[in-house]
Amino acid sequence: MLDLETRELRYFVTIAEELHFRRAAERLGMAQPPLSRAIARLERRLGVQLLERNRRGVRLTDAGSVLLGEARKALDAVSAAAELTRRAGTSRQPLILATKAGASHELLQRLLEAVASEHGPGHIEVRLCEVGEQAELLRSGATDVAIMHSPVDDLVGFDTVDLCTEDQVVIVPAAHPLARRNEVTLAELQNDDSVPLARWPRLDGTYPKGPGPEVRTQSQIAQLVALGKALLVIPASSRAWQWPEHAAVPVTDAPRVTTLLAWPAGSHSTAIAEFVRVASGLGDPLRQTLRSSQGDTSR
């Protein structure tokens, strides 16, 4: 069986992400010649060409694309093994929960209260992150469980339990004509020439085409909406973070979003199992809370 070193996998992934040997070497903190030699040795050992190099730059071969996906999984697994082992050797480590900042605010509050009533207030540590970061945090072992959303988040390799499903709203500038509406449709938002919809990254990190600004963080989009530069469609419960300069309007035909709890598939952690049990018991009360809050038409 051919052994691969984490060091050479890390070298290859960096080059594959940069598609430039000099930039990859700078990112790795090493000189370019030994990096080039390491990749050449890796190609010889595997018996395939991983990268095509020409005057226009570097591109992945089909074999290189396969190794990139598998290498990322392997490096995540090694990182997770180290992190979980370290944490297991430390007594009374809190369970780490990742969630997007501003998302599922009422659910998170109820969940922390329910866990604290059974295990004490220090049982859970909340790690706030930006869009799409929960999956990486789970795979690296940096977090134990995460609040995520279907169909927008990357759920590959995780076990999940649904917590609630809700409608979506559009966040618009308070002075925008749509702010006075009781409801809108996606077609109306897409055809609005005055303010475009913001573009969030897909699961692979690329952005859909469109006139709207590319955004990745909550602070970016909040500022852009307040300035009248973008609109944002989000789950209704996430409107908890909206500013006074914003207004929320229900979008009647937007796909419904399911909030769920995710954790590494096949986990044998009793702490995670207990946390999932508590979270699962919040379903019905939370759904009632969401229905009540969505019925509130205040801006």
WOCORFEN-V399698 format. One record per residue. N is the residue number from 1. RES is the residue in one letter. SS is DSSP state (h for helix, s for strand, l for the rest). D_CENTER is the distance of its C-alpha to the mean C-alpha in Angstrom with 2 decimals. Layout:
BEGIN
n=N res=RES ss=SS d_center=D_CENTER
n=N res=RES ss=SS d_center=D_CENTER
END
This chain:
BEGIN
n=1 res=M ss=l d_center=34.95
n=2 res=L ss=l d_center=33.46
n=3 res=D ss=l d_center=31.65
n=4 res=L ss=l d_center=28.84
n=5 res=E ss=l d_center=28.15
n=6 res=T ss=h d_center=24.75
n=7 res=R ss=h d_center=26.21
n=8 res=E ss=h d_center=26.99
n=9 res=L ss=h d_center=23.68
n=10 res=R ss=h d_center=22.01
n=11 res=Y ss=h d_center=24.62
n=12 res=F ss=h d_center=23.99
n=13 res=V ss=h d_center=20.19
n=14 res=T ss=h d_center=20.79
n=15 res=I ss=h d_center=23.48
n=16 res=A ss=h d_center=21.51
n=17 res=E ss=h d_center=18.76
n=18 res=E ss=h d_center=21.51
n=19 res=L ss=l d_center=24.12
n=20 res=H ss=l d_center=26.65
n=21 res=F ss=h d_center=28.56
n=22 res=R ss=h d_center=29.58
n=23 res=R ss=h d_center=26.15
n=24 res=A ss=h d_center=24.79
n=25 res=A ss=h d_center=27.76
n=26 res=E ss=h d_center=27.23
n=27 res=R ss=h d_center=23.60
n=28 res=L ss=h d_center=24.91
n=29 res=G ss=l d_center=27.86
n=30 res=M ss=l d_center=30.53
n=31 res=A ss=l d_center=33.17
n=32 res=Q ss=h d_center=32.69
n=33 res=P ss=h d_center=35.67
n=34 res=P ss=h d_center=34.58
n=35 res=L ss=h d_center=31.08
n=36 res=S ss=h d_center=32.82
n=37 res=R ss=h d_center=35.14
n=38 res=A ss=h d_center=32.39
n=39 res=I ss=h d_center=30.72
n=40 res=A ss=h d_center=34.21
n=41 res=R ss=h d_center=34.96
n=42 res=L ss=h d_center=31.77
n=43 res=E ss=h d_center=32.76
n=44 res=R ss=h d_center=36.28
n=45 res=R ss=h d_center=35.25
n=46 res=L ss=h d_center=33.00
n=47 res=G ss=l d_center=35.65
n=48 res=V ss=l d_center=33.34
n=49 res=Q ss=l d_center=32.39
n=50 res=L ss=l d_center=28.73
n=51 res=L ss=s d_center=28.98
n=52 res=E ss=s d_center=31.37
n=53 res=R ss=s d_center=32.75
n=54 res=N ss=s d_center=34.93
n=55 res=R ss=l d_center=35.97
n=56 res=R ss=l d_center=33.02
n=57 res=G ss=s d_center=30.51
n=58 res=V ss=s d_center=28.52
n=59 res=R ss=s d_center=26.74
n=60 res=L ss=s d_center=25.48
n=61 res=T ss=l d_center=27.88
n=62 res=D ss=h d_center=26.95
n=63 res=A ss=h d_center=27.38
n=64 res=G ss=h d_center=25.21
n=65 res=S ss=h d_center=22.31
n=66 res=V ss=h d_center=22.71
n=67 res=L ss=h d_center=22.94
n=68 res=L ss=h d_center=19.83
n=69 res=G ss=h d_center=17.70
n=70 res=E ss=h d_center=19.78
n=71 res=A ss=h d_center=19.96
n=72 res=R ss=h d_center=16.25
n=73 res=K ss=h d_center=16.36
n=74 res=A ss=h d_center=19.53
n=75 res=L ss=h d_center=18.41
n=76 res=D ss=h d_center=15.39
n=77 res=A ss=h d_center=18.04
n=78 res=V ss=h d_center=20.51
n=79 res=S ss=h d_center=18.25
n=80 res=A ss=h d_center=17.35
n=81 res=A ss=h d_center=21.10
n=82 res=A ss=h d_center=22.11
n=83 res=E ss=h d_center=19.77
n=84 res=L ss=h d_center=20.57
n=85 res=T ss=h d_center=24.24
n=86 res=R ss=h d_center=24.39
n=87 res=R ss=h d_center=23.02
n=88 res=A ss=h d_center=25.37
n=89 res=G ss=l d_center=28.26
n=90 res=T ss=l d_center=27.65
n=91 res=S ss=l d_center=29.17
n=92 res=R ss=l d_center=27.50
n=93 res=Q ss=l d_center=23.96
n=94 res=P ss=l d_center=21.74
n=95 res=L ss=s d_center=18.92
n=96 res=I ss=s d_center=15.58
n=97 res=L ss=s d_center=13.09
n=98 res=A ss=s d_center=9.55
n=99 res=T ss=s d_center=8.49
n=100 res=K ss=s d_center=7.38
n=101 res=A ss=l d_center=10.76
n=102 res=G ss=l d_center=13.08
n=103 res=A ss=l d_center=11.49
n=104 res=S ss=l d_center=13.78
n=105 res=H ss=h d_center=16.26
n=106 res=E ss=h d_center=19.23
n=107 res=L ss=h d_center=17.66
n=108 res=L ss=h d_center=16.49
n=109 res=Q ss=h d_center=19.98
n=110 res=R ss=h d_center=21.76
n=111 res=L ss=h d_center=19.91
n=112 res=L ss=h d_center=20.78
n=113 res=E ss=h d_center=24.29
n=114 res=A ss=h d_center=24.78
n=115 res=V ss=h d_center=23.77
n=116 res=A ss=h d_center=25.88
n=117 res=S ss=h d_center=28.83
n=118 res=E ss=h d_center=28.91
n=119 res=H ss=h d_center=27.86
n=120 res=G ss=l d_center=28.23
n=121 res=P ss=l d_center=26.01
n=122 res=G ss=l d_center=24.99
n=123 res=H ss=l d_center=23.49
n=124 res=I ss=s d_center=19.83
n=125 res=E ss=s d_center=18.00
n=126 res=V ss=s d_center=15.02
n=127 res=R ss=s d_center=12.41
n=128 res=L ss=s d_center=10.77
n=129 res=C ss=s d_center=7.76
n=130 res=E ss=l d_center=6.48
n=131 res=V ss=l d_center=4.30
n=132 res=G ss=l d_center=1.56
n=133 res=E ss=l d_center=3.48
n=134 res=Q ss=h d_center=4.43
n=135 res=A ss=h d_center=5.73
n=136 res=E ss=h d_center=7.51
n=137 res=L ss=h d_center=8.77
n=138 res=L ss=h d_center=10.11
n=139 res=R ss=h d_center=11.66
n=140 res=S ss=h d_center=13.27
n=141 res=G ss=l d_center=14.73
n=142 res=A ss=l d_center=13.61
n=143 res=T ss=l d_center=12.65
n=144 res=D ss=l d_center=14.47
n=145 res=V ss=s d_center=12.66
n=146 res=A ss=s d_center=9.58
n=147 res=I ss=s d_center=9.69
n=148 res=M ss=s d_center=7.57
n=149 res=H ss=s d_center=9.00
n=150 res=S ss=s d_center=11.11
n=151 res=P ss=l d_center=11.73
n=152 res=V ss=l d_center=8.66
n=153 res=D ss=l d_center=5.87
n=154 res=D ss=l d_center=6.98
n=155 res=L ss=l d_center=9.53
n=156 res=V ss=l d_center=12.03
n=157 res=G ss=l d_center=13.94
n=158 res=F ss=s d_center=13.18
n=159 res=D ss=s d_center=15.69
n=160 res=T ss=s d_center=14.86
n=161 res=V ss=s d_center=17.01
n=162 res=D ss=s d_center=16.91
n=163 res=L ss=s d_center=17.56
n=164 res=C ss=s d_center=18.30
n=165 res=T ss=s d_center=18.21
n=166 res=E ss=s d_center=18.84
n=167 res=D ss=l d_center=19.80
n=168 res=Q ss=s d_center=18.28
n=169 res=V ss=s d_center=19.92
n=170 res=V ss=s d_center=20.19
n=171 res=I ss=s d_center=20.26
n=172 res=V ss=s d_center=23.27
n=173 res=P ss=s d_center=25.55
n=174 res=A ss=l d_center=28.09
n=175 res=A ss=l d_center=30.91
n=176 res=H ss=l d_center=29.66
n=177 res=P ss=h d_center=31.96
n=178 res=L ss=h d_center=29.17
n=179 res=A ss=h d_center=28.81
n=180 res=R ss=h d_center=32.16
n=181 res=R ss=l d_center=31.16
n=182 res=N ss=l d_center=30.60
n=183 res=E ss=s d_center=28.28
n=184 res=V ss=s d_center=27.20
n=185 res=T ss=l d_center=26.13
n=186 res=L ss=h d_center=23.50
n=187 res=A ss=h d_center=26.50
n=188 res=E ss=h d_center=27.78
n=189 res=L ss=h d_center=24.58
n=190 res=Q ss=h d_center=24.37
n=191 res=N ss=l d_center=28.09
n=192 res=D ss=l d_center=28.11
n=193 res=D ss=l d_center=29.43
n=194 res=S ss=l d_center=29.39
n=195 res=V ss=l d_center=25.69
n=196 res=P ss=l d_center=22.99
n=197 res=L ss=s d_center=19.61
n=198 res=A ss=l d_center=16.72
n=199 res=R ss=s d_center=14.73
n=200 res=W ss=s d_center=10.93
n=201 res=P ss=s d_center=9.75
n=202 res=R ss=l d_center=9.96
n=203 res=L ss=l d_center=8.28
n=204 res=D ss=l d_center=10.90
n=205 res=G ss=l d_center=10.24
n=206 res=T ss=l d_center=13.38
n=207 res=Y ss=s d_center=14.26
n=208 res=P ss=l d_center=16.54
n=209 res=K ss=l d_center=20.07
n=210 res=G ss=l d_center=21.43
n=211 res=P ss=l d_center=23.14
n=212 res=G ss=l d_center=20.40
n=213 res=P ss=l d_center=18.77
n=214 res=E ss=s d_center=15.57
n=215 res=V ss=s d_center=13.14
n=216 res=R ss=l d_center=9.91
n=217 res=T ss=l d_center=10.70
n=218 res=Q ss=h d_center=12.30
n=219 res=S ss=h d_center=15.52
n=220 res=Q ss=h d_center=15.87
n=221 res=I ss=h d_center=15.80
n=222 res=A ss=h d_center=17.92
n=223 res=Q ss=h d_center=20.47
n=224 res=L ss=h d_center=20.63
n=225 res=V ss=h d_center=21.28
n=226 res=A ss=h d_center=23.84
n=227 res=L ss=l d_center=25.54
n=228 res=G ss=l d_center=25.82
n=229 res=K ss=l d_center=23.82
n=230 res=A ss=l d_center=21.05
n=231 res=L ss=s d_center=20.21
n=232 res=L ss=s d_center=16.94
n=233 res=V ss=s d_center=16.44
n=234 res=I ss=s d_center=14.32
n=235 res=P ss=s d_center=14.98
n=236 res=A ss=h d_center=18.29
n=237 res=S ss=h d_center=17.44
n=238 res=S ss=h d_center=14.99
n=239 res=R ss=h d_center=18.14
n=240 res=A ss=h d_center=19.00
n=241 res=W ss=h d_center=17.80
n=242 res=Q ss=l d_center=19.95
n=243 res=W ss=l d_center=22.73
n=244 res=P ss=l d_center=26.46
n=245 res=E ss=l d_center=26.31
n=246 res=H ss=s d_center=23.99
n=247 res=A ss=s d_center=24.96
n=248 res=A ss=s d_center=23.11
n=249 res=V ss=s d_center=24.66
n=250 res=P ss=s d_center=23.94
n=251 res=V ss=s d_center=23.07
n=252 res=T ss=l d_center=25.32
n=253 res=D ss=l d_center=24.08
n=254 res=A ss=l d_center=20.29
n=255 res=P ss=l d_center=18.68
n=256 res=R ss=l d_center=18.06
n=257 res=V ss=s d_center=14.65
n=258 res=T ss=s d_center=14.54
n=259 res=T ss=s d_center=12.89
n=260 res=L ss=s d_center=12.92
n=261 res=L ss=s d_center=12.92
n=262 res=A ss=s d_center=11.69
n=263 res=W ss=s d_center=13.36
n=264 res=P ss=s d_center=14.69
n=265 res=A ss=l d_center=17.16
n=266 res=G ss=l d_center=20.74
n=267 res=S ss=l d_center=20.27
n=268 res=H ss=l d_center=23.72
n=269 res=S ss=l d_center=22.75
n=270 res=T ss=h d_center=24.97
n=271 res=A ss=h d_center=22.93
n=272 res=I ss=h d_center=19.81
n=273 res=A ss=h d_center=22.25
n=274 res=E ss=h d_center=23.81
n=275 res=F ss=h d_center=20.63
n=276 res=V ss=h d_center=19.70
n=277 res=R ss=h d_center=23.32
n=278 res=V ss=h d_center=23.15
n=279 res=A ss=h d_center=19.94
n=280 res=S ss=h d_center=21.51
n=281 res=G ss=l d_center=24.58
n=282 res=L ss=l d_center=22.91
n=283 res=G ss=h d_center=22.46
n=284 res=D ss=h d_center=25.74
n=285 res=P ss=h d_center=26.12
n=286 res=L ss=h d_center=22.65
n=287 res=R ss=h d_center=23.34
n=288 res=Q ss=h d_center=26.58
n=289 res=T ss=h d_center=25.03
n=290 res=L ss=h d_center=22.62
n=291 res=R ss=h d_center=25.64
n=292 res=S ss=h d_center=27.60
n=293 res=S ss=h d_center=25.13
n=294 res=Q ss=h d_center=24.59
n=295 res=G ss=l d_center=28.34
n=296 res=D ss=l d_center=28.62
n=297 res=T ss=l d_center=29.25
n=298 res=S ss=l d_center=29.56
n=299 res=R ss=l d_center=27.80
END
